[in-house]
Amino acid sequence: MRIWLLAPLVLAALTGCIGAPSPLAPGVHGSIGLPHRGCLTGGAALPDKGEGFERYRKHDVRWGNPRLVAAIRTAAAQVAKARPGGAPLLVGDMSFEHGGFAEGHRSHRNGRDADLILYAMTPDGRPVRAPGFIDYGPDGLAVTEGKFYRLDVERTWLLVKALVTAPGADIQWLFLAGWLEA
C-alpha cells in the first residue's frame, strides 16, 4: 500500500474526528476519541433543570454521552431524595452537541466529562446554593464574595457514590483537589 493512501486516515485521526461518522468509518458513533481531542455523535442534552440538579450556565456546552447525562440526572435525584430541602447540584460545562473545542477547557471535546459544582453549606451547617466554583481549602472552608461556605461532605459523598454505582455509566475518574479527596 502506498503511503499517500494512509494520509487521509492519519489526518482524520489527528484532527479529532471531523465529520464522524464518515464514509471511511460509517459505523463509528458516540463518544469518539480522547477527552482532549475528539467529537460526539448521538449525544444527549442535559436539560436546564431536573430533579435535584440545575445547569450553572445557560449556553450550549451541555451535551454528553447519553450514559453520562443519565448518570448525572440519576445521581442528583438520588441525593435530593436522600437529603431533601438542600440546594440542587449545579452542573457546569459538558460538551457541544458534536463535541470539539470548548473555550476555557482542555477537555470537554467528546461528551465524556462534566464539571460538577460541589454541594455547599453555611458554616453552621445549613445547605445553600453554591455561588459557583468554590475554592475550598484543606479544612473544607471557603470565602467567596465575602461569604463563608463549607463543603457539604455528606451530600457530596452521596453524589460520588451514586455516580460510581450508576448502572451503565462506567465512571472511570472523578477529579477533585487532593486535599478534598482525603
C-alpha positions in Angstrom: 0.0 0.0 0.0 1.3 3.4 -0.8 1.9 5.8 2.0 -0.2 8.6 0.4 -3.3 6.4 0.8 -2.9 6.5 4.6 -2.6 10.3 4.7 -6.3 11.0 4.9 -6.8 8.4 7.7 -4.0 9.9 9.7 -5.2 13.4 9.1 -8.7 12.4 10.2 -7.4 10.9 13.4 -5.2 13.9 14.2 -8.0 16.4 13.7 -10.3 14.9 16.2 -12.9 13.1 14.1 -14.2 15.9 12.0 -17.4 14.8 10.3 -17.6 11.4 12.0 -19.3 9.2 11.2 -17.9 9.5 7.7 -17.8 7.4 4.5 -14.5 6.0 5.8 -16.0 4.9 9.1 -19.8 4.8 8.8 -20.3 2.7 11.9 -18.4 5.0 14.3 -20.8 6.7 16.6 -21.0 8.0 20.1 -18.1 9.5 22.1 -15.1 9.3 19.8 -11.5 10.0 20.5 -9.9 11.3 23.6 -11.5 13.8 26.0 -9.0 16.5 24.9 -9.2 15.6 21.1 -12.4 14.1 19.9 -16.0 14.5 18.9 -19.5 13.4 19.8 -22.3 11.9 17.8 -25.7 10.9 19.1 -25.2 12.9 22.3 -27.9 13.8 24.8 -28.6 17.3 26.0 -28.7 18.0 29.8 -31.9 20.0 30.4 -31.7 23.3 32.2 -33.3 21.8 35.3 -34.3 18.5 36.6 -34.9 16.6 39.9 -32.0 17.6 42.1 -29.9 19.5 39.6 -29.7 22.7 37.6 -27.3 23.9 34.9 -24.9 26.6 36.1 -24.5 28.2 32.8 -27.3 28.5 30.2 -25.2 28.1 27.0 -25.0 25.1 24.7 -22.0 23.4 26.3 -24.5 20.9 27.8 -24.2 17.8 25.7 -22.8 14.4 26.7 -22.7 10.7 26.1 -26.3 9.6 27.0 -24.9 7.3 29.7 -23.1 10.3 31.4 -26.2 12.5 31.2 -28.3 9.7 32.7 -25.8 9.2 35.5 -25.8 12.9 36.4 -29.6 13.1 36.4 -30.0 9.9 38.4 -27.3 10.7 40.9 -28.6 14.3 41.5 -32.1 12.8 42.0 -30.9 10.3 44.5 -29.1 12.9 46.6 -32.2 15.1 46.5 -34.4 12.2 47.8 -31.9 11.2 50.4 -31.4 14.8 51.7 -34.4 16.8 50.8 -34.5 20.6 51.2 -31.0 21.3 50.0 -29.8 23.3 47.0 -29.6 21.5 43.7 -26.4 20.1 42.2 -25.0 22.7 39.8 -23.7 21.2 36.6 -21.1 23.3 34.8 -19.8 22.6 31.3 -20.0 19.4 29.3 -19.5 19.4 25.5 -21.1 21.0 22.4 -23.6 18.9 20.5 -20.9 17.5 18.2 -18.0 17.9 20.6 -14.9 19.8 19.6 -13.2 22.8 21.2 -14.9 24.4 24.2 -13.4 27.7 25.2 -11.8 27.6 28.7 -11.3 23.8 28.6 -8.6 21.4 27.6 -11.1 18.5 27.6 -14.9 18.6 27.1 -14.4 17.6 23.5 -16.3 14.3 23.3 -19.1 14.2 25.8 -17.4 12.1 28.4 -16.7 14.7 31.1 -18.7 17.2 33.0 -17.9 19.9 35.6 -20.0 19.5 38.8 -20.1 22.2 41.4 -19.9 20.5 44.8 -22.6 21.0 47.4 -22.2 23.9 49.8 -23.3 24.7 53.3 -23.1 27.7 55.6 -20.5 27.4 58.4 -23.3 26.4 60.8 -24.4 23.5 58.5 -27.4 24.8 56.6 -27.4 23.7 52.9 -27.1 26.6 50.5 -26.8 27.0 46.7 -23.1 27.3 45.8 -22.4 30.7 44.2 -20.3 28.9 41.5 -17.0 27.1 41.6 -15.7 27.5 45.1 -12.0 27.2 46.1 -12.3 25.2 49.3 -9.3 24.9 51.5 -8.0 21.7 53.1 -10.4 22.3 56.0 -13.4 22.3 53.6 -14.0 26.0 54.2 -14.0 28.8 51.6 -14.7 32.6 51.4 -16.3 33.8 48.2 -17.5 37.3 47.6 -17.2 38.0 51.4 -19.4 35.0 52.3 -18.2 31.9 54.1 -19.0 28.4 52.8 -18.4 24.9 54.0 -18.2 21.8 51.7 -21.3 19.7 52.3 -19.3 16.4 52.7 -22.3 14.2 53.3 -24.2 15.2 50.1 -21.0 15.3 48.1 -20.2 11.7 49.2 -23.8 10.6 48.3 -23.3 12.1 44.9 -19.9 10.3 44.4 -21.4 7.0 45.4 -24.4 7.5 43.1 -22.2 8.3 40.2 -19.8 5.4 40.5 -22.6 2.9 41.0 -24.9 4.3 38.3 -25.9 1.4 36.0 -24.1 1.5 32.7 -22.3 4.8 33.4 -18.9 3.1 33.9 -17.4 6.2 35.6 -13.7 5.9 35.5 -12.3 9.1 37.1 -13.6 11.8 39.4 -11.1 14.6 39.7 -11.1 16.7 42.8 -8.5 18.7 44.7 -6.2 16.3 46.5 -6.8 17.9 49.9 -10.6 17.4 49.4 -10.3 13.8 48.3 -8.9 12.9 51.7 
